[in-house]
Amino acid sequence: MGSRTLAVFDFDHTITSWDTAARFFVWLIRRNLWKLGIVLAVLPLLGPLLVFRRTRKVPLRFGAWVATLGISHARLRVLARAHLSEVLEQGEKFVRDDALARINHHLAEGHEVVVATGSLEVLAREILLAEGLSAVIVVGSSVRRYFGGMVVLEHCFGEHKIPMLAARGFAEPWDFVYSDHQADLPLLLRGKKRYLVNPQPSCASRLIAELGATATVVSWS
C-alpha cells in the first residue's frame, strides 16, 4: 500500500439505511405483473425458507433471478438509475448524512475511500455518483446471465471481500474500516481503526467480544 491511507466502508446499513439490492429487486418485480405472479406462485414453497439463515439465500436468489428476467447488463444499469431517481423523488435518501460527512472528511484528508459491498456493484456505484461521490471506488457483487435472468457471479460478502479488494489493488491491512455487521469481522480485524456503525445489540456484543477496545461504536443518521 505504500504511503496510501485507505478507508474501507461496508455499504448496506452502514452508508445506507437499508438493503439496496433487495429493495431494487422488489422494485423490478413490482414493475411487471407476470414477475409478481411468479413470485406469488412459489411463495408457499420458498417463503418458509426465509425464516432460517442457512436457507434464506435460496428464495432471495430466486427472487433476484425473477426480477432480472429479460434484462441485459446494459438495461440493468438504466433501471438502477430509474429506481434511484424514483426513490429520491419520493424524498428519501440512500446515503446517511453522517456517512456522507465521514466519507467527505476522508477524501478531504487525501485518503482513498473504497466501498466493499454485497450489493450490486452497478447499483452502489450509481447511488454514490448521485451523491457526488465519484472519487469513491466500489467493489461489489456482480451477476451473470442464467436461463433468461441473472444470478450471482461473484458475491462480495463476508471474508470474500478481502480477496476481492486485493484483486482491485486494495490489499490489507486498511487504515480505517466501517461496518454494521458481524459478517464483516474478517474485514474489521484487518483494519487499524475499526468502527461499528449502528450495530444491532446482538451483533455489537459479538463484535466487541472479538475486537475489544479496538472497536469504536458510532451512531449515524
C-alpha positions, 0 to 999 in steps of 0.5 A: 500500500505504500504511503496510501491511507485507505478507508474501507466502508461496508455499504448496506446499513452502514452508508445506507439505511437499508438493503439496496439490492433487495429493495431494487429487486422488489422494485423490478418485480413490482414493475411487471405483473407476470414477475409478481405472479411468479413470485406469488406462485412459489411463495408457499414453497420458498417463503418458509425458507426465509425464516432460517439463515442457512436457507434464506439465500435460496428464495432471495436468489430466486427472487433476484433471478425473477426480477432480472428476467429479460434484462441485459447488463446494459438495461440493468444499469438504466433501471438502477438509475430509474429506481434511484431517481424514483426513490429520491423523488419520493424524498428519501435518501440512500446515503446517511448524512453522517456517512456522507460527512465521514466519507467527505472528511476522508477524501478531504484528508487525501485518503482513498475511500473504497466501498466493499459491498454485497450489493450490486456493484452497478447499483452502489456505484450509481447511488454514490455518483448521485451523491457526488461521490465519484472519487469513491471506488466500489467493489461489489457483487456482480451477476451473470446471465442464467436461463433468461435472468441473472444470478450471482457471479461473484458475491462480495460478502463476508471474508470474500471481500478481502480477496476481492479488494486485493484483486482491485489493488486494495490489499490489507491491512486498511487504515480505517474500516466501517461496518454494521455487521458481524459478517464483516469481522474478517474485514474489521480485524484487518483494519487499524481503526475499526468502527461499528456503525449502528450495530444491532445489540446482538451483533455489537456484543459479538463484535466487541467480544472479538475486537475489544477496545479496538472497536469504536461504536458510532451512531449515524443518521 
